Every structure is written in C-alpha cells, then in structure tokens.
C-alpha cells in the first residue's frame, strides 16, 4: 500500500505526534509512506493530479525517532508522485493554524476531492471536512450530546447568555483549536467580560458555551474509528486531560496532564449518539472531548494524544488504524472502486 500523510508543514511535526506514530506504523508494516504539505499539489494540463512528496525509504526502522529523523533530514528531497499510484491519503492538518496563509487552510480538502476522483481513498472524507472546517459542524450532532451553546458577535447576546447561566460560561472562537483563545467566565471574573469579548471577537464569531461542572475533573479525549470506539483487547483509546492548576485548558500542549481513564456507560452512550453522523460523513478517525455526558469538541482533522493513550493503556492503538486502512485499500481493489469515498472511508 502507498499511503501519503498530509500535514501543515514538517517543521511543526514531532516524533511523538499522532501522525508520526501512524506513519511509522505503516512503514514498519512494509508500506510506502510519504508526506505532503499544502504547497505540494500539482494538477497537470493532462488533468492528472501529482504531488511533490517526501517519500521515506522502505526499510525496517530501529525506532520511531530514527524514522522521524529521516523524514526531517535535508537529504530527503521531494519527488513527483502521481495520485493514480497513491492508495490512501490521510488528511492530518489543522486548518486553524494556517490563518495567516488562507490559501493553505483548505488545500488538503480541495486537492483531496481531486484525489478521490482519481481513485485514491481519502480519510477523513474531504467533502465532509469542508463542512467541518469550523465549530459550526459541532451543531450538527444531537442536542442531547452537546453543552448549551450560543454563537454570535453581538455583545448583548453574550451578556444575556452569561446572565442566564449565572456568569458560569466558557468563551472561545468559532474557528481555532488547541485551546487557543479560550476564557472561563465566573463570578470572580465577570468584570472582565468586555475584554474577553473584545479579545475573541477580533478574529470572528464567538462561541459562548454553558460550563459543565464535571469539567473540574478534566475532559476525556476518546478516539472513534469507523464510527465506533477504538478498542484493543478490551482497552479503549482514551485518556483524561486535567488542566493545570492555573489554567482552564486541558489540552496537553497547553499545560494539561494526561491520566488513565476508565470508559463507562456514559462515555459509550455519548459515542453511540454521535455515531450515525460520523458514519454518514465518512469520518474515519476522530477524537471527541467528553465532559460528563456532553461532548465539548469533535476533532475530525488531526486528533492527537494517540501515543499517550497507547502508553497509558499498554497497547498500540496505531495497529488497528493502519490495519483498517489496509482493509479499505483491499476492498477498493476487490470492488474496482464501486463504492464512493464517504462509504469506503467507513468500511
């Protein structure tokens, strides 16, 4: 299998990132692995789709660190690759961090659609990712699974929402990720509401979300694959993210701490509630953030913490993910691409 991983850029990748873990696992299973960035696509005059890809040598790597060092090595030069020869393209970029280069934000989606036309399996499905490029996608899930939310740029609307929730709300930007621009309003901070609205509103629409008291214990990052909880030997791919004492953000790179967590009926019920939408949209691999019986986020672009989940559970969750992609490539060949990409992404 020839599999390409699409990322924002190589400079912002790290050896412990989920993308590296998956790429290394694919390489160790004997697949040809390549990396693409937003600048690498080429649609030629003959209507063929190519890319300037960084192709990793096919070899047995000593470990993931050696694999990653080879990826970042200056000697690894881009090579032209025809998408007709690429079996799977995995879109693993975060559009929100390319806000200073708007042309790059949707490059994976746009050219992912073209790759689909030429027979490449693209996960997650690029058409659906196009509708999920901001947090409005979150509103398409059942209301029972979501914390109460308001989306507006109107200051009076936000203040009314805050009063209705006794000034106990979360404020964050409609577009963004990783805990950037997130504020917690409570009785002690209500005098700062104007500044919070101004700070977030400079970049667009504002989400006001009812605070879920269970968030004091942190949130749960829970991986779903093919619409179902990712599980190996009875262990779920999940962890609890606990915010630092002086920060409301539980994101690991924002200072949060990862802890082992037991997945119970509540979390499984939430996952089951949103499963139909994920399957319908061809969302092969997603990370959902759960607090109590509510989802706060659904990361369909580049869910992280796969390595931490594996370390805490003592199993390698990257294996079933690559195995599932192998099976999809096999099905595509057996059925001569009879299925559309959105369905194939979930088989």
N, C-alpha and C positions, 0 to 999 in steps of 0.2 A: 504494500500500500504506500502511496505517495501522499503525505499529509503536510499541509502548509499551515503555519500559525501566523495570524495577522495581529500585530501589536502596534502601539503608538509609535514607539521607537526602541532601539536596542539599549540606548543609554539609560532608560528608565526601567529596564528589566533587571531582575536579580535572581540569583541561583535558587533562592527559596520560594520564588513566586509560583503560583499555581500553573501558569503557562509553562515555565521551565520544567516543573515536575511532570507535566503531561507530555511535553516534547521529549524529555529524557526517557520516559517510559516507552514511548513509541519507538524511539531509536533502539532501545535495548531489546525490543521485540522484533527487530530486523527491518523496520520500515524506514523509508527515506523521509527525512524531516527537513523542512525548510522554514525560514522566517520571512515575512513580508511586512512592510510598513506603508503608510499612506502614499508615499512617493513612488512606489514600485510598479504600479499597474501600467500596462500598455495595451490599448485597443488599436490593432493594426489596420491598415487600409483594406486587407482582405477579410476583415471582420473577425479575425481570430484574437483571442484575449491571451496576453502574455504577462509575465511579471519578471522583474529583476530580483531574483530570490537568492537568499543566502542559504545554500544547501550544505547541511552538515555531512561530513564523511560517514559512510556506512562502516561502523566498526563497533566493537564492544568497549564501551567507556568504563574506565576504572570506577568512576562515581559521577554524580550529578555536577560536582564542582568542575571536574575535568571537561565535561560536556559543555558547561556554560562558558568556560574559559575559551574553548574552541569557537563558540558562537561569537564571542566578543573580540576574538583575535583579529588584528588588521589583515592577516593573510587570507581571511575568509572573504572573498570578493563576491559581489552579486553576479549571478549567472542568469541568462534568459531562459525562462521556463514557459512552455505552452500549457495553458489551463486544461487543454484536452487531455493532458497526461497527469493532472492532479486529481486524485481520488476524493480527498476531503480537504476542505478549507475550514479551519476553525477560527471564527472571529473572536479575538480576545482583547480588543482595545477598549479603552474607556473614553468615549467621545467628549465627556465633560472637561477633560484636561487639555483638550485641543482648542479651547475657546479663543485663544489668540491667533489661531490659524483655522478659521472656519471651513476652509476648503478641505481640511483633513478630517473633520468631525464625522462626515458621512461617507468617506471614501470606501471604507470596508463594506458598508451597506450597498452603495451604488455598484461597485465592481463585484460584490458578492452576488448581486442579482444577475450580472452578466455571466459570472462563473456558473451559476445554476443553469442558465440557458445552454451552456456548453458541456453539461453533463457532470459537473463537479457537485458533490454533496457539500452543502454549506450549512454549518451549525454555529450558532443558532440561526434559524431561518431569517435571511436578510430582510424580507418584506415585513415580517413581524417586528424585527429590530428597528426598522424605520418608524414604526408606530410607538416604539418604546423608548425613543431617544430622550424623553424627559419623563418626569414622575407622573404625568397625567395617565400613563399606562397603568399605574397602580390603581387608578379609579375603576378600571375595568374588572377588577376582582369583586367578589360578593361583599356587600357592605358589612355582613356579619363578621368577616375576617379582618376588617380594617378599623383602625382607630379613627374616630370622627375627625374630619379634615375640612379646612377651608382653603381655597386657592384664590388669591386676589392681589391687586396692587393698591387697593383702597385702604387708607389708614383707618377710617371709621369702621370699616367692616372687621378689620383685625381687632380693634379695640372692643367692639361689641362681642366678638367671639371670645376674647380673653375674659371679659366680664362674665359671660355665660359659663365659663369654666373656672371661675374664681381665680383668675390670673395664673392658672396652672397649665401652661401650654408649651409646646415646642415650636420654634420658628426656624424655617430653613428655606433655601432657594429651591425653586421648581426644577432648575437644572443644576446638576452638580452631584458629587459623590465623595466618599471617603470622610464624611463628617465635616466637610468644609462649609463654613458659614452657618453653623447650627447654634441656636441660642435656646436656653431654657428660661422661661418666664415664670416667676413665682412671686409671692407677696413681697419678698425682700428685694426683688429686682424690678418691680412694676414701674418704678420711676424711670427705668432705662428703656421702656418700651419704644419710645420715639426713636432713640438711637438705633435700636435693633431693627426697626422697620426701615429706617434710612439706609443702614449698612447692607441689608439684604436686598432692598428694593433697587439699589443702584444697578444690579445685574439682571433685573427682570421681575417675574412674578414671585410671590411669596406664598409658602405653604405654612399655614397655622394648623397644628395638629394637637388634639387633646392628649395631655400627658397620661400615660398608663402607669399607675403606681408600681406595678411589678417591675418597671424599668430600673428601680433602685437596685435590683439584684443583677442588672445587666441584661443584655439580649442574647438570643440564641441564633447563631448562624447555622442553618440547616441546608444541606445540599440535596437537590432533587435532580434525578436523571431520568429521561424518558417519562417525565411526569410523576415519577414515584420516588420515595425516599431512597437515597443512595445507601446501600447496606452491604456489608461483608461479614459473614459468619455471625450474624445476629447483632452486629455493631453498626450503628448509624454514623454517617459522616456529618458530624455536628460538633459544636463547642459552644460554651458560654463565654461571651465577651463582657468583661466587667470594666467599667470606666475607672480611670484614675480618680483619686480622692477629690481632686480639684477640677475635674472635667466631666461634662455630661456625655461626651462622645465615647462610645465603646469600641470604635474602630481600632484595630490592633495598631496600625501605624500612626494613630492619633493618641497613643498612650494607653490604650485598653489592654487588659490582661486576658489571656486565653485560659479557660479552665475546662476540665472534663465535665460533660453534662449527660444526664440520662434523658432520653427521648421517651415521653409517655403518651398517653391517650390524647392529651390536649394538643400537643405539637402534631401528632399524626392526623388528628381531626382537621387542623388548620391546613396541613399539606393536602389532605384529601379534598377539602373545599375548593382549593385553587387549581387542583389537578386538571379539570376539564379545559380550563382556559390555556394552560401551558401546553397541553397536547394539541389543542386546536391551532395554536400559534406556532407549533414546531420549535418550542423552546427546549432543546435537548438537555442543557446543563444550566441550572440556575441556583442561586443562593438566596434563600429567604431569611429575613431577620424577624424573629418572633419575640414578642414580649407578652407574657400571659397567654391569652387566647387570640391575640391580634398580630397581624403582620405589619411591621413598620416600613419595610423596604422589600422589594423584589429585584435582585440584581441579575439581569439577563445578559449583560455584556461581558463582564470579567469578574465573576465571583471569586473571591480569594479565600485564603486560610485552609486550602486543601491539605497542605503538608502538616499544618498544626493539628487538623482533625485526625490525620493518619497517625501522627506521633502520639496523640492522647489516647486513641483507640487501640494502638498497637497493630494496626493492619494497614495495608497500602490501598487506598481508595482510588489511586490513579489506574490500577489494573483493570477494574470493570469498566472504567470510562473508555479506555483505549480498546478493550475487547468489544464494547458496544459499537464503536466506530468501525472496527474491523468487520463486524457483522453487517452493518449498513452498507459498506462497500461491496460485500459479498452479495447482498440482496440486490443491489443496483445492477450488478453484472448478471445475476441469475435471471432477473426480470427485464433486462435490456432497458433500464431506466423507465419502466412503465409507471412508476409512482412519482408524484410531484414532490418537490423538495420538502415541503412542510410535513407531509406524511412520512417520507423516508427518514427525516430527522428524528422521528419518534419510534421507529421500528426497531 
